[in-house]
């Protein structure tokens, strides 16, 4: 059921329903356990017809979504690392991403680790190789 449909039934505005929905989702799903994260994957995903992007950070071992934010700039990735405790930052050994320069700047700023840059065409082969040799 869409927010507009719920708004009609409950006699509230669409914006109020969306705000409530967001608050509930944040309460239920916002807490992510980073205590065992040592390898991360960073990428952007195009959503919608107007080439809107979201930045994603995944746990490379479990595939769990750790972070998602609008955009594909350093401003969309930085909050993930800013909120992270230094102890957690220090335990991250590897960060993999494509050639998005903004992401590289953020990773270099917050993590003192080895990170890989891969071309999109090589990503499929890299994933297989990475899974076999690093985990």
N, CA, C and O of each residue as an XYZ file, in Angstrom:
540
protein
N       0.843     -1.166      0.000
C       0.000      0.000      0.000
C       0.896      1.239      0.000
O       1.853      1.303      0.771
N       0.607      2.199     -0.834
C       1.419      3.407     -0.924
C       1.110      4.368      0.214
O       0.085      4.244      0.885
N       2.010      5.331      0.426
C       1.799      6.345      1.457
C       0.542      7.160      1.166
O      -0.183      7.541      2.086
N       0.287      7.423     -0.099
C      -0.917      8.188     -0.478
C      -2.190      7.436     -0.112
O      -3.154      8.039      0.360
N      -2.199      6.128     -0.328
C      -3.367      5.311      0.014
C      -3.585      5.273      1.527
O      -4.716      5.369      2.002
N      -2.498      5.133      2.272
C      -2.599      5.131      3.736
C      -3.096      6.483      4.227
O      -3.920      6.548      5.140
N      -2.600      7.565      3.626
C      -3.014      8.915      4.016
C      -4.505      9.121      3.820
O      -5.161      9.759      4.644
N      -5.042      8.582      2.735
C      -6.482      8.715      2.478
C      -7.297      7.974      3.536
O      -8.332      8.467      3.984
N      -6.836      6.804      3.929
C      -7.563      6.001      4.918
C      -7.496      6.640      6.303
O      -8.502      6.714      7.008
N      -6.294      7.104      6.690
C      -6.106      7.651      8.040
C      -6.385      9.148      8.141
O      -6.362      9.714      9.233
N      -6.647      9.785      7.006
C      -6.950     11.212      6.953
C      -5.797     12.085      7.448
O      -5.999     13.058      8.174
N      -4.579     11.710      7.036
C      -3.386     12.515      7.283
C      -2.768     12.858      5.935
O      -3.139     12.277      4.916
N      -1.836     13.789      5.923
C      -1.174     14.156      4.670
C      -0.185     13.062      4.262
O       0.282     12.282      5.091
N       0.120     13.027      2.967
C       1.118     12.080      2.457
C       2.456     12.274      3.166
O       3.130     11.305      3.517
N       2.833     13.535      3.371
C       4.117     13.834      4.012
C       4.184     13.291      5.439
O       5.217     12.773      5.862
N       3.095     13.410      6.169
C       3.056     12.888      7.537
C       3.224     11.374      7.548
O       3.967     10.834      8.367
N       2.548     10.703      6.655
C       2.646      9.236      6.575
C       4.070      8.834      6.205
O       4.618      7.900      6.790
N       4.674      9.523      5.247
C       6.062      9.212      4.849
C       7.036      9.452      6.001
O       7.961      8.669      6.212
N       6.825     10.531      6.741
C       7.697     10.828      7.881
C       7.574      9.745      8.949
O       8.577      9.278      9.487
N       6.336      9.351      9.251
C       6.129      8.279     10.230
C       6.773      6.980      9.755
O       7.422      6.277     10.529
N       6.589      6.676      8.491
C       7.166      5.458      7.921
C       8.681      5.479      8.063
O       9.288      4.484      8.461
N       9.286      6.606      7.737
C      10.739      6.734      7.845
C      11.202      6.561      9.287
O      12.183      5.865      9.547
N      10.491      7.199     10.235
C      10.860      7.093     11.645
C      10.788      5.649     12.135
O      11.678      5.184     12.847
N       9.737      4.950     11.757
C       9.575      3.554     12.175
C      10.673      2.677     11.574
O      11.255      1.843     12.267
N      10.956      2.867     10.281
C      12.009      2.087      9.629
C      13.365      2.358     10.269
O      14.151      1.430     10.463
N      13.648      3.608     10.598
C      14.925      3.935     11.236
C      15.038      3.300     12.615
O      16.110      2.830     12.999
N      13.939      3.283     13.361
C      13.953      2.665     14.685
C      14.194      1.162     14.591
O      14.942      0.593     15.386
N      13.557      0.530     13.622
C      13.621     -0.924     13.495
C      14.895     -1.431     12.829
O      15.418     -2.478     13.211
N      15.400     -0.699     11.838
C      16.475     -1.248     11.009
C      17.751     -0.422     10.974
O      18.692     -0.794     10.272
N      17.817      0.663     11.691
C      18.953      1.569     11.560
C      20.203      1.074     12.288
O      21.316      1.442     11.910
N      20.047      0.274     13.293
C      21.192     -0.192     14.058
C      21.871     -1.364     13.354
O      21.307     -2.453     13.256
N      23.082     -1.127     12.869
C      23.844     -2.157     12.171
C      25.055     -2.498     13.024
O      25.775     -1.605     13.472
N      25.278     -3.778     13.249
C      26.410     -4.231     14.039
C      27.654     -4.272     13.158
O      27.737     -5.090     12.242
N      28.608     -3.407     13.425
C      29.847     -3.338     12.641
C      31.017     -4.031     13.346
O      32.147     -3.977     12.861
N      30.761     -4.671     14.468
C      31.850     -5.218     15.290
C      32.673     -6.294     14.595
O      33.838     -6.487     14.944
N      32.107     -6.995     13.628
C      32.851     -8.064     12.950
C      33.205     -7.717     11.507
O      33.694     -8.574     10.772
N      32.970     -6.491     11.096
C      33.220     -6.100      9.706
C      34.714     -5.851      9.504
O      35.320     -5.041     10.206
N      35.295     -6.556      8.537
C      36.711     -6.369      8.212
C      36.937     -6.044      6.737
O      37.990     -5.523      6.370
N      35.961     -6.348      5.900
C      36.072     -6.115      4.463
C      34.769     -5.487      3.975
O      33.683     -5.987      4.269
N      34.882     -4.389      3.228
C      33.680     -3.713      2.752
C      33.714     -3.524      1.237
O      34.776     -3.439      0.621
N      32.530     -3.463      0.670
C      32.343     -3.173     -0.744
C      31.570     -1.868     -0.832
O      30.559     -1.699     -0.150
N      32.038     -0.938     -1.671
C      31.397      0.361     -1.815
C      31.033      0.555     -3.275
O      31.871      0.364     -4.156
N      29.790      0.932     -3.539
C      29.359      1.149     -4.915
C      28.149      2.060     -4.926
O      27.540      2.326     -3.890
N      27.811      2.535     -6.118
C      26.600      3.313     -6.280
C      25.638      2.525     -7.148
O      26.047      1.691     -7.956
N      24.367      2.797     -6.971
C      23.318      2.119     -7.736
C      22.391      3.176     -8.297
O      21.934      4.059     -7.571
N      22.113      3.089     -9.591
C      21.191      4.014    -10.240
C      19.766      3.539     -9.975
O      19.435      2.374    -10.191
N      18.930      4.461     -9.505
C      17.531      4.126     -9.259
C      16.655      5.162     -9.947
O      17.033      6.328    -10.057
N      15.528      4.752    -10.391
C      14.597      5.682    -11.010
C      14.955      6.016    -12.443
O      16.002      5.614    -12.951
N      14.077      6.750    -13.078
C      14.239      7.093    -14.482
C      15.181      8.273    -14.691
O      15.757      8.415    -15.769
N      15.345      9.112    -13.689
C      16.113     10.345    -13.838
C      17.567     10.212    -13.417
O      18.198     11.203    -13.051
N      18.100      9.009    -13.464
C      19.493      8.745    -13.124
C      19.850      9.272    -11.729
O      20.861      9.949    -11.538
N      19.003      8.945    -10.782
C      19.287      9.260     -9.390
C      20.082      8.097     -8.815
O      19.843      6.942     -9.168
N      21.021      8.398     -7.936
C      21.908      7.374     -7.411
C      21.804      7.263     -5.896
O      21.442      8.217     -5.207
N      22.130      6.071     -5.395
C      22.330      5.847     -3.967
C      23.698      5.210     -3.788
O      24.146      4.418     -4.617
N      24.343      5.564     -2.706
C      25.625      4.973     -2.340
C      25.352      3.803     -1.407
O      24.565      3.923     -0.468
N      25.995      2.680     -1.662
C      25.816      1.478     -0.853
C      27.154      1.022     -0.276
O      28.182      1.087     -0.949
N      27.132      0.567      0.961
C      28.292     -0.084      1.574
C      27.810     -1.441      2.070
O      26.846     -1.534      2.829
N      28.496     -2.490      1.629
C      28.135     -3.859      2.000
C      29.283     -4.513      2.754
O      30.450     -4.190      2.535
N      28.940     -5.433      3.642
C      29.933     -6.300      4.262
C      30.335     -7.318      3.192
O      29.491     -8.072      2.707
N      31.602     -7.343      2.826
C      32.061     -8.218      1.748
C      31.990     -9.691      2.114
O      31.961    -10.541      1.224
N      31.962    -10.011      3.388
C      31.918    -11.398      3.819
C      30.485    -11.921      3.853
O      30.205    -13.005      3.340
N      29.580    -11.154      4.456
C      28.206    -11.627      4.639
C      27.244    -11.110      3.573
O      26.181    -11.696      3.367
N      27.601    -10.025      2.896
C      26.712     -9.412      1.918
C      25.676     -8.489      2.552
O      24.814     -7.956      1.853
N      25.752     -8.294      3.868
C      24.794     -7.452      4.576
C      24.956     -5.985      4.171
O      26.074     -5.484      4.057
N      23.840     -5.312      3.958
C      23.858     -3.883      3.675
C      24.176     -3.146      4.966
O      23.443     -3.255      5.949
N      25.271     -2.396      4.962
C      25.693     -1.667      6.149
C      25.262     -0.204      6.119
O      25.066      0.421      7.161
N      25.118      0.334      4.897
C      24.855      1.768      4.774
C      24.280      2.065      3.400
O      24.652      1.441      2.406
N      23.358      3.035      3.358
C      22.806      3.498      2.090
C      22.466      4.970      2.245
O      21.906      5.383      3.261
N      22.810      5.767      1.222
C      22.524      7.195      1.269
C      22.310      7.714     -0.146
O      22.828      7.138     -1.102
N      21.554      8.794     -0.286
C      21.307      9.389     -1.592
C      22.601      9.942     -2.181
O      23.456     10.454     -1.458
N      22.733      9.834     -3.496
C      23.859     10.429     -4.204
C      25.012      9.474     -4.406
O      24.994      8.332     -3.946
N      26.030      9.978     -5.117
C      27.235      9.171     -5.344
C      28.484     10.036     -5.201
O      29.440      9.899     -5.963
N      28.459     10.923     -4.219
C      29.579     11.834     -3.985
C      30.235     11.512     -2.654
O      29.796     10.624     -1.924
N      31.302     12.259     -2.351
C      31.934     12.027     -1.050
C      31.005     12.430      0.094
O      31.111     11.891      1.196
N      30.086     13.381     -0.163
C      29.113     13.763      0.867
C      28.125     12.641      1.174
O      27.557     12.594      2.265
N      27.921     11.752      0.231
C      26.992     10.649      0.488
C      27.666      9.478      1.209
O      26.985      8.669      1.838
N      28.989      9.382      1.123
C      29.703      8.284      1.793
C      30.297      8.701      3.138
O      30.368      7.884      4.055
N      30.715      9.935      3.268
C      31.396     10.393      4.489
C      30.636     10.124      5.785
O      31.265      9.724      6.765
N      29.316     10.321      5.846
C      28.615     10.076      7.120
C      28.789      8.652      7.655
O      28.778      8.440      8.867
N      28.948      7.696      6.772
C      29.155      6.309      7.213
C      30.414      6.216      8.070
O      30.397      5.597      9.135
N      31.493      6.822      7.614
C      32.756      6.750      8.345
C      32.804      7.718      9.515
O      33.437      7.422     10.529
N      32.148      8.872      9.400
C      32.140      9.850     10.493
C      31.487      9.279     11.747
O      31.954      9.522     12.859
N      30.409      8.521     11.567
C      29.679      7.955     12.708
C      30.381      6.728     13.300
O      30.090      6.315     14.423
N      31.298      6.160     12.539
C      31.958      4.921     12.942
C      33.017      5.190     14.015
O      33.791      6.140     13.900
N      33.050      4.371     15.038
C      34.084      4.473     16.058
C      35.458      4.179     15.443
O      35.572      3.391     14.504
N      36.479      4.814     15.978
C      37.833      4.616     15.455
C      38.256      3.143     15.561
O      38.963      2.633     14.693
N      37.826      2.480     16.609
C      38.127      1.054     16.795
C      37.596      0.225     15.616
O      38.266     -0.692     15.140
N      36.395      0.556     15.157
C      35.793     -0.153     14.025
C      36.548      0.180     12.741
O      36.816     -0.705     11.929
N      36.891      1.457     12.559
C      37.666      1.854     11.367
C      38.980      1.080     11.293
O      39.393      0.637     10.221
N      39.626      0.925     12.440
C      40.932      0.245     12.474
C      40.840     -1.234     12.123
O      41.820     -1.813     11.654
N      39.688     -1.855     12.340
C      39.572     -3.291     12.055
C      39.272     -3.572     10.584
O      39.379     -4.719     10.149
N      38.898     -2.553      9.807
C      38.620     -2.758      8.386
C      39.938     -2.916      7.644
O      40.792     -2.030      7.669
N      40.089     -4.052      6.988
C      41.330     -4.409      6.303
C      41.300     -4.075      4.817
O      42.314     -3.686      4.238
N      40.130     -4.230      4.208
C      40.019     -4.068      2.763
C      38.731     -3.319      2.424
O      37.673     -3.588      2.994
N      38.840     -2.375      1.486
C      37.665     -1.691      0.924
C      37.763     -1.808     -0.594
O      38.749     -1.379     -1.193
N      36.751     -2.381     -1.204
C      36.732     -2.549     -2.660
C      35.689     -1.616     -3.258
O      34.591     -1.477     -2.720
N      36.033     -0.984     -4.362
C      35.114     -0.064     -5.036
C      35.521      0.078     -6.489
O      36.602     -0.360     -6.884
N      34.655      0.692     -7.288
C      35.023      0.953     -8.674
C      35.850      2.242     -8.722
O      36.401      2.661     -7.704
N      35.938      2.859     -9.875
C      36.831      3.997    -10.032
C      36.213      5.347     -9.675
O      36.654      6.366    -10.206
N      35.243      5.393     -8.825
C      34.637      6.647     -8.389
C      35.630      7.393     -7.493
O      35.898      6.977     -6.366
N      36.164      8.488     -8.006
C      37.205      9.234     -7.288
C      36.730      9.754     -5.939
O      37.509      9.811     -4.988
N      35.466     10.132     -5.846
C      34.934     10.654     -4.578
C      35.035      9.602     -3.482
O      35.407      9.918     -2.352
N      34.710      8.363     -3.804
C      34.789      7.298     -2.803
C      36.234      7.062     -2.370
O      36.497      6.832     -1.190
N      37.162      7.116     -3.307
C      38.578      6.905     -2.977
C      39.054      7.957     -1.979
O      39.771      7.638     -1.031
N      38.655      9.207     -2.191
C      39.058     10.286     -1.279
C      38.546     10.033      0.132
O      39.270     10.231      1.107
N      37.310      9.601      0.236
C      36.716      9.355      1.555
C      37.419      8.189      2.246
O      37.752      8.271      3.428
N      37.641      7.114      1.511
C      38.307      5.947      2.096
C      39.716      6.309      2.546
O      40.133      5.919      3.637
N      40.448      7.042      1.732
C      41.806      7.444      2.107
C      41.799      8.368      3.326
O      42.729      8.334      4.132
N      40.764      9.186      3.465
C      40.679     10.105      4.597
C      40.423      9.362      5.913
O      41.025      9.691      6.935
N      39.540      8.370      5.891
C      39.105      7.729      7.128
C      39.773      6.389      7.442
O      39.814      5.982      8.603
N      40.287      5.712      6.446
C      40.877      4.392      6.675
C      42.327      4.366      6.211
O      42.670      4.948      5.182
N      43.159      3.699      6.964
C      44.549      3.533      6.541
C      44.736      2.077      6.128
O      45.357      1.281      6.833
N      44.175      1.755      4.955
C      44.165      0.374      4.488
C      44.486      0.298      3.010
O      44.604      1.309      2.319
N      44.619     -0.909      2.558
C      44.729     -1.201      1.142
C      43.334     -1.193      0.550
O      42.420     -1.799      1.109
N      43.158     -0.509     -0.583
C      41.876     -0.607     -1.253
C      42.099     -0.819     -2.736
O      43.101     -0.384     -3.305
N      41.132     -1.504     -3.355
C      41.229     -1.887     -4.751
C      40.352     -1.006     -5.614
O      39.221     -0.684     -5.249
N      40.885     -0.618     -6.767
C      40.085      0.054     -7.786
C      39.902     -0.953     -8.908
O      40.879     -1.527     -9.389
N      38.674     -1.174     -9.328
C      38.447     -2.127    -10.406
C      37.550     -1.514    -11.472
O      36.650     -0.727    -11.179
N      37.818     -1.890    -12.705
C      36.973     -1.456    -13.809
C      35.700     -2.277    -13.798
O      35.707     -3.445    -13.409
N      34.614     -1.668    -14.223
C      33.320     -2.355    -14.231
C      33.400     -3.666    -15.014
O      32.847     -4.679    -14.585
N      34.086     -3.651    -16.159
C      34.162     -4.858    -16.988
C      34.898     -6.001    -16.280
O      34.686     -7.171    -16.596
N      35.765     -5.652    -15.321
C      36.516     -6.675    -14.600
C      35.850     -7.114    -13.307
O      36.312     -8.052    -12.656
N      34.768     -6.444    -12.932
C      34.154     -6.693    -11.623
C      33.716     -8.140    -11.438
O      33.920     -8.707    -10.365
N      33.122     -8.745    -12.454
C      32.631    -10.120    -12.315
C      33.790    -11.079    -12.049
O      33.711    -11.903    -11.138
N      34.853    -10.981    -12.826
C      36.013    -11.852    -12.629
C      36.693    -11.548    -11.302
O      37.153    -12.459    -10.614
N      36.758    -10.265    -10.941
C      37.386     -9.868     -9.694
C      36.646    -10.459     -8.505
O      37.268    -10.921     -7.548
N      35.315    -10.444     -8.564
C      34.510    -10.971     -7.462
C      34.828    -12.441     -7.226
O      35.006    -12.869     -6.086
N      34.899    -13.207     -8.300
C      35.211    -14.630     -8.158
C      36.613    -14.794     -7.589
O      36.813    -15.571     -6.655
N      37.579    -14.079     -8.134
C      38.954    -14.164     -7.667
C      39.065    -13.716     -6.217
O      39.740    -14.361     -5.415
N      38.410    -12.624     -5.883
C      38.461    -12.077     -4.537
C      37.885    -13.064     -3.534
O      38.453    -13.264     -2.460
N      36.768    -13.679     -3.876
C      36.145    -14.652     -2.987
C      37.048    -15.851     -2.761
O      37.115    -16.380     -1.652
N      37.740    -16.280     -3.802
C      38.589    -17.458     -3.674
C      39.872    -17.196     -2.919
O      40.330    -18.053     -2.164
N      40.464    -16.025     -3.107
C      41.787    -15.784     -2.571
C      41.845    -14.975     -1.283
O      42.834    -15.058     -0.556
N      40.823    -14.205     -0.986
C      40.904    -13.332      0.182
C      40.085    -13.800      1.367
O      40.359    -13.399      2.499
N      39.097    -14.631      1.138
C      38.234    -15.003      2.244
C      38.572    -16.412      2.633
O      37.970    -16.960      3.556
